[in-house]
């Protein structure tokens, strides 16, 4: 398609999640006429049922855990009984109130995003959109699916996200067998939560509900929790889980899950069973790409249904882009947001930096958190150094026992190529390492940056200082 730059460019976006939202703002910023189609609310599932709710739940669980751990720091909670003797009160979890707050916060975040789009001049249509060829989308706006709007556009961006994967033998019912979207319907902490799946979602919910006081069993088909993540980080998390009373079932595949009426029975591939009160199915996601008219428009899909895109979000059709969990790229909200802007900039001829997977800073919101950036699994041409947090003075003051900072640097130049942080608020601590990876800083350059003393960030500069001369020690 050839743009006529004498007129205002038009952009139509299907899906208002993080990618669609940022794409809409970027398009408005560059002066385009932008229309955003969203069926559930601005922010999509990331804001309404996934990222924002789950991280709010985790923050609440961390607060409950902090109260329990306060005694180790000398902070004690007592009440006076009838006899005047001190009583140690229990930490009570009101899950109904917690979930009410979670959903209210998610709704407010969605409304804030909607207001920002309107202020930017974006036209928002509530409905279900699908492609009509490569230059228009059709939106079903009526309650019975009979009312339609047709929107022609120079550029189309698809950002429809993904939904929880369901197994035929373990169908979620919203009562006792649940997806991550249904976890906020519970009114009380489950007596025994069985989590099937030890990836990011499974590990996060297992960590949160353990800290809220539930008995938790984590069923993993792999040897370690968080398969594919840093092995040292996974070992720390497994130690924390086991110490907290969680049961870890490694190399155990769930064949079926049954709601017995008063609980659930999970049958494993070896024929054994696990009894619990509730079961969370955290076995991945399925892209929401069916019945969108993608194939008819000529957009190439993977066998899994994910949209194939390049490093600027462009599909096999030049003026159609896709971002977020519906694509073949890394399913992170931060990646979706960044690529949403990149796609619009590319479509409108602005300068762009193509997506580079090794520069992504990702975080797993377990307790402790696990953050990663750069090349960390391939140490062929790099040297690594790990410092345990128990050596950090601020960590000692906070009572932090578990965690570490790990840096990777090129053995020929000392350039920082990656890092792993396992710590409270690792999501904040990974940023300076991500900056070092992005700007190709050496360990000596990182070491020369001042950090406050005492601070957890001090372990980053300590690690960098300890790697001084790494290029010389390599024999280069």
C-alpha positions in Angstrom: 0.0 0.0 0.0 1.3 3.5 -0.9 0.6 6.3 1.5 -0.7 9.6 0.3 1.1 11.9 2.7 -1.0 14.9 1.6 -3.8 13.6 3.8 -4.0 12.4 7.3 -3.0 8.8 7.8 -5.5 6.4 9.3 -4.7 3.6 11.8 -7.2 0.9 13.0 -6.3 -1.2 16.0 -8.1 -4.3 17.2 -7.5 -4.9 20.9 -6.8 -2.3 23.6 -4.3 -4.2 25.7 -0.8 -2.8 26.5 0.3 -3.1 22.8 -2.9 -1.6 21.3 -3.0 1.1 23.9 0.6 2.3 23.3 0.1 2.0 19.5 -3.0 4.2 19.7 -1.1 6.8 21.8 1.9 6.7 19.4 -0.4 7.1 16.3 -2.1 10.1 17.9 1.2 11.6 18.9 2.3 11.5 15.2 -0.9 13.1 14.0 -2.7 10.0 12.6 -6.5 9.4 12.7 -6.6 6.5 15.2 -9.5 4.2 15.9 -9.2 1.6 18.7 -11.6 -1.4 18.9 -11.9 -3.2 22.2 -14.5 -5.7 23.4 -13.8 -5.9 27.1 -12.3 -2.6 28.1 -9.2 -0.5 27.6 -6.2 -2.3 28.9 -7.6 -5.7 27.8 -7.0 -8.8 29.8 -3.6 -7.6 31.0 -5.2 -4.9 33.1 -8.6 -6.4 33.8 -8.0 -10.1 34.5 -4.2 -10.9 34.2 -1.2 -8.7 35.0 -2.7 -5.9 37.2 -4.9 -8.2 39.3 -2.3 -10.9 39.8 0.4 -8.5 40.8 -2.0 -6.7 43.2 -2.8 -10.1 44.8 1.0 -10.8 45.1 1.6 -7.4 46.7 -1.1 -8.2 49.3 0.4 -11.6 49.9 3.8 -10.0 50.4 2.3 -7.6 53.0 0.9 -10.6 54.9 4.2 -12.3 54.8 6.0 -9.2 56.1 3.7 -9.1 59.1 4.5 -12.8 59.9 8.3 -12.1 59.4 8.3 -8.9 61.5 8.9 -10.8 64.7 12.4 -11.8 63.5 13.2 -8.0 63.4 12.0 -7.5 66.9 8.5 -6.1 66.0 5.8 -8.0 67.9 2.0 -7.7 67.8 0.0 -8.3 70.9 -3.4 -7.7 72.3 -4.6 -7.8 75.9 -6.9 -10.6 77.0 -9.5 -10.5 79.7 -7.0 -11.4 82.3 -4.6 -8.7 81.2 -2.1 -11.1 79.8 -0.7 -10.4 76.3 -2.2 -12.4 73.4 -0.5 -12.8 70.1 -3.1 -12.1 67.4 -3.3 -14.1 64.2 -3.0 -12.5 60.7 -6.5 -12.8 59.2 -6.9 -12.9 55.4 -10.2 -11.5 54.0 -10.0 -12.8 50.5 -13.4 -11.4 49.6 -12.2 -7.9 50.5 -8.9 -8.5 48.8 -10.4 -9.6 45.5 -13.0 -6.7 45.6 -10.1 -4.3 45.9 -8.1 -6.0 43.2 -11.0 -5.8 40.7 -11.7 -2.2 41.6 -8.1 -1.2 41.0 -8.1 -3.0 37.7 -11.3 -1.2 36.7 -9.9 2.2 37.7 -6.7 1.5 35.8 -8.7 0.7 32.7 -10.7 3.9 33.1 -7.6 6.0 33.5 -6.2 4.5 30.3 -9.4 5.1 28.4 -9.5 8.8 29.5 -5.9 9.3 28.4 -6.7 7.9 24.9 -9.8 10.2 24.6 -7.6 13.2 25.6 -5.1 12.2 22.9 -7.9 12.2 20.3 -8.3 8.4 19.8 -11.7 7.2 18.7 -12.7 4.2 20.8 -15.3 1.7 19.7 -16.7 -1.0 22.0 -17.2 -4.2 20.0 -15.6 -7.2 18.3 -13.4 -6.3 15.4 -12.3 -8.5 12.5 -10.3 -7.8 9.3 -12.1 -7.3 6.0 -9.2 -7.7 3.5 -6.0 -5.8 4.1 -7.4 -2.3 4.2 -10.5 -2.3 6.5 -11.9 -3.8 9.7 -15.5 -4.6 10.5 -16.8 -4.1 14.1 -19.7 -5.8 15.6 -21.2 -3.3 18.1 -24.7 -4.6 18.7 -25.6 -7.0 21.6 -26.9 -9.6 19.1 -24.0 -9.1 16.7 -26.1 -7.6 14.0 -24.9 -4.0 14.1 -21.7 -3.3 12.2 -19.3 -0.4 11.6 -16.7 -0.6 8.8 -13.5 1.3 9.2 -11.0 1.7 6.4 -7.4 2.2 7.4 -4.0 2.7 5.9 -2.5 0.7 8.7 -4.1 -2.1 10.8 -2.6 -3.3 14.1 -3.8 -6.5 15.7 -3.4 -6.8 19.5 -5.9 -9.3 20.6 -3.9 -11.1 23.3 -4.3 -14.7 24.4 -6.6 -16.8 26.7 -5.9 -19.5 29.2 -5.2 -22.9 27.6 -7.8 -25.5 28.6 -7.3 -29.2 28.7 -10.2 -31.5 27.7 -9.6 -33.7 30.8 -9.4 -30.7 33.1 -12.1 -28.2 32.1 -12.2 -25.1 34.2 -15.7 -24.7 35.8 -15.1 -21.4 37.7 -16.0 -23.1 41.0 -13.1 -25.4 42.0 -11.2 -25.9 38.7 -10.0 -22.5 37.8 -8.0 -20.5 35.2 -6.0 -17.5 36.3 -8.9 -15.3 35.2 -11.2 -17.0 37.6 -9.1 -16.8 40.7 -10.7 -13.5 41.8 -14.2 -15.2 42.2 -13.1 -16.9 45.4 -14.4 -15.6 48.7 -12.0 -17.4 51.0 -8.4 -18.6 50.9 -8.6 -22.2 49.6 -7.8 -24.9 52.1 -5.5 -26.7 49.7 -4.7 -25.2 46.3 -3.2 -27.5 43.7 -1.4 -25.6 41.0 -0.9 -27.4 37.7 2.0 -25.9 35.8 5.3 -24.5 37.1 5.9 -21.7 34.6 5.7 -18.1 35.5 1.9 -18.0 36.1 1.9 -21.2 38.2 4.9 -20.1 40.3 3.5 -16.7 41.0 0.1 -17.9 42.2 1.7 -20.7 44.2 3.9 -18.2 45.9 1.1 -15.8 46.6 -1.3 -18.3 48.0 1.4 -19.9 50.1 2.0 -16.5 51.7 -1.7 -16.0 52.2 -1.8 -19.1 54.3 -3.1 -21.8 51.9 -1.7 -25.3 51.7 -0.2 -25.4 48.2 0.9 -28.3 46.0 2.7 -27.4 42.8 2.6 -30.0 40.0 5.4 -29.6 37.5 6.1 -31.7 34.4 9.7 -30.6 34.4 12.7 -31.2 36.7 12.6 -27.7 38.2 10.2 -24.9 38.9 10.4 -22.2 36.2 11.8 -24.4 33.4 14.0 -22.4 31.0 14.9 -19.8 33.7 18.2 -19.4 35.5 18.9 -22.7 37.3 20.4 -20.9 40.4 17.3 -18.7 40.6 15.0 -21.7 40.4 16.9 -23.5 43.1 16.5 -20.5 45.5 12.8 -20.4 44.8 12.4 -24.1 45.3 14.1 -23.8 48.7 11.8 -20.9 49.7 8.7 -22.9 48.6 9.8 -26.0 50.5 10.6 -24.0 53.6 7.2 -22.4 53.4 5.5 -25.8 53.5 4.7 -26.1 49.8 4.7 -29.6 48.2 6.6 -29.7 44.9 5.9 -32.6 42.6 8.6 -32.6 39.9 8.3 -34.7 36.7 4.6 -35.1 37.4 2.2 -34.6 34.5 -1.5 -34.0 35.4 -3.7 -36.2 33.2 -7.1 -35.1 34.5 -8.8 -32.9 37.1 -12.2 -33.7 38.6 -14.5 -31.5 40.7 -15.8 -33.9 43.3 -18.3 -31.4 44.7 -16.4 -30.9 47.9 -13.0 -30.6 46.4 -10.8 -31.7 43.5 -8.9 -34.8 42.5 -5.9 -34.5 40.3 -4.8 -37.7 38.6 -1.2 -37.8 37.5 0.3 -39.7 34.6 1.7 -42.4 36.8 -1.8 -43.1 38.1 -1.4 -41.5 41.5 -3.8 -38.9 42.7 -3.6 -35.6 44.7 -6.6 -34.4 46.7 -7.2 -30.7 47.3 -10.0 -28.1 47.7 -9.3 -26.2 44.5 -7.1 -26.5 41.4 -5.5 -23.7 39.3 -4.8 -24.7 35.7 -1.7 -22.7 34.6 -0.7 -24.6 31.4 -0.1 -21.7 29.1 -2.2 -19.5 26.7 -3.8 -19.7 23.3 -3.8 -16.7 21.0 -7.1 -15.1 20.3 -6.7 -15.2 16.6 -9.6 -17.4 15.4 -12.3 -15.8 13.3 -10.4 -12.5 12.8 -10.2 -12.8 9.0 -6.4 -13.0 9.2 -6.0 -15.8 6.7 -8.3 -14.2 4.2 -6.2 -11.0 4.4 -3.1 -13.0 3.7 -1.6 -12.8 7.2 0.7 -15.8 7.9 0.1 -17.7 11.1 2.1 -20.4 13.0 0.6 -23.8 13.5 -0.2 -22.7 17.1 -2.3 -19.8 15.8 0.2 -17.1 16.7 0.7 -14.3 14.1 4.2 -14.4 12.5 5.8 -10.9 12.8 9.3 -9.5 12.3 11.3 -7.3 14.7 9.1 -4.2 14.1 5.8 -6.1 14.4 5.1 -6.3 10.7 3.2 -9.3 9.4 3.4 -10.9 5.9 1.0 -8.2 4.7 3.0 -4.9 4.6 0.4 -2.6 6.1 -0.8 -5.1 8.8 1.1 -5.3 12.1 0.5 -7.4 15.2 1.8 -7.0 18.8 1.4 -8.8 22.1 0.6 -12.3 23.2 -1.1 -13.1 19.9 2.3 -13.0 18.1 5.3 -15.3 18.0 7.3 -12.9 20.1 7.9 -13.0 23.9 4.6 -12.8 25.7 5.3 -9.9 28.1 3.2 -6.7 28.6 6.4 -4.7 28.4 7.3 -6.2 25.0 3.8 -5.6 23.8 3.9 -2.0 24.8 7.3 -1.3 23.2 6.4 -3.1 20.0 3.1 -1.3 19.8 4.9 2.0 19.5 7.6 0.6 17.3 5.0 -0.8 14.8 3.3 2.6 14.5 6.6 4.5 14.1 7.6 2.1 11.4 4.3 2.3 9.6 4.4 6.1 9.6 8.0 6.3 8.5 9.5 7.4 11.8 12.8 6.2 13.1 12.7 2.8 14.9 15.0 0.4 16.6 14.0 -3.2 15.8 13.0 -5.4 18.7 16.0 -7.3 20.2 15.0 -10.2 22.6 18.2 -10.1 24.6 17.5 -6.6 25.7 14.2 -7.5 27.4 14.2 -7.0 31.2 11.7 -9.6 32.5 10.5 -10.3 36.0 8.8 -13.1 37.8 6.7 -11.8 40.8 7.3 -14.6 43.2 8.6 -14.0 46.7 11.5 -13.4 46.2 11.2 -11.9 42.8 13.4 -13.1 39.9 14.5 -10.6 37.2 16.6 -11.4 34.1 18.0 -9.4 31.2 20.4 -10.2 28.4 22.3 -13.4 27.5 22.4 -15.5 30.7 22.1 -19.1 29.6 24.9 -19.2 27.0 28.2 -18.6 28.8 30.4 -19.7 25.9 32.0 -16.3 25.4 31.3 -14.7 28.7 32.3 -14.9 32.4 29.8 -14.9 35.2 30.0 -13.8 38.8 27.4 -14.3 41.5 27.1 -12.5 44.9 24.7 -13.9 47.5 22.5 -11.2 49.1 23.3 -12.5 52.5 26.6 -10.6 52.1 24.8 -7.3 51.5 24.5 -5.1 54.6 21.1 -3.7 53.6 19.8 -7.2 53.1 21.0 -8.1 56.6 19.2 -5.1 58.0 16.0 -6.1 56.2 16.2 -9.7 57.3 16.6 -10.9 53.7 18.0 -14.4 53.6 17.5 -15.6 50.1 18.7 -14.1 46.8 21.7 -13.1 44.7 23.0 -10.8 42.0 24.7 -12.4 39.0 26.4 -10.5 36.2 27.6 -11.8 32.8 30.4 -10.1 30.9 32.3 -10.7 27.7 35.6 -12.4 28.4 37.3 -10.3 25.7 36.1 -6.8 26.5 34.4 -6.9 29.9 31.1 -5.7 28.3 28.1 -6.5 30.4 25.8 -8.9 28.4 23.3 -10.1 31.0 22.3 -10.4 34.6 20.0 -12.1 37.0 18.7 -10.7 40.3 16.8 -12.7 42.9 15.7 -10.3 45.6 12.8 -8.3 47.0 11.8 -5.8 44.3 14.2 -7.4 41.8 11.9 -5.8 39.2 13.4 -2.5 40.2 17.0 -3.7 40.7 17.3 -5.1 37.2 17.0 -1.7 35.5 20.6 -0.6 35.9 21.8 -4.0 34.5 19.3 -3.6 31.6 20.8 -0.1 31.0 24.3 -1.6 30.9 23.2 -4.2 28.4 21.4 -1.7 26.2 24.3 0.8 26.2 27.0 -1.9 26.1 28.7 -0.7 29.2 31.7 -2.6 30.6 31.9 -3.9 34.2 34.4 -1.1 35.0 32.0 1.5 33.8 29.2 0.0 35.9 31.6 -0.2 38.9 32.3 3.5 38.7 28.6 4.5 39.2 27.8 5.5 42.8 25.1 3.6 44.7 23.7 4.6 48.0 25.2 2.9 51.1 23.7 0.7 52.3 21.5 -0.5 49.5 20.6 -3.7 47.7 21.8 -2.0 44.5 25.2 -2.0 46.0 25.5 -5.7 45.2 25.4 -4.8 41.5 28.4 -2.5 41.7 30.1 -5.0 44.1 29.8 -7.7 41.5 31.0 -5.3 38.7 34.1 -4.4 40.8 34.8 -8.0 41.5 34.9 -8.6 37.7 37.6 -5.9 37.1 40.2 -7.2 34.7 38.0 -10.0 33.4 39.3 -9.4 29.8 42.9 -9.7 31.1 42.2 -12.8 33.1 40.7 -14.5 30.0 44.1 -14.5 28.4 43.1 -12.2 25.6 
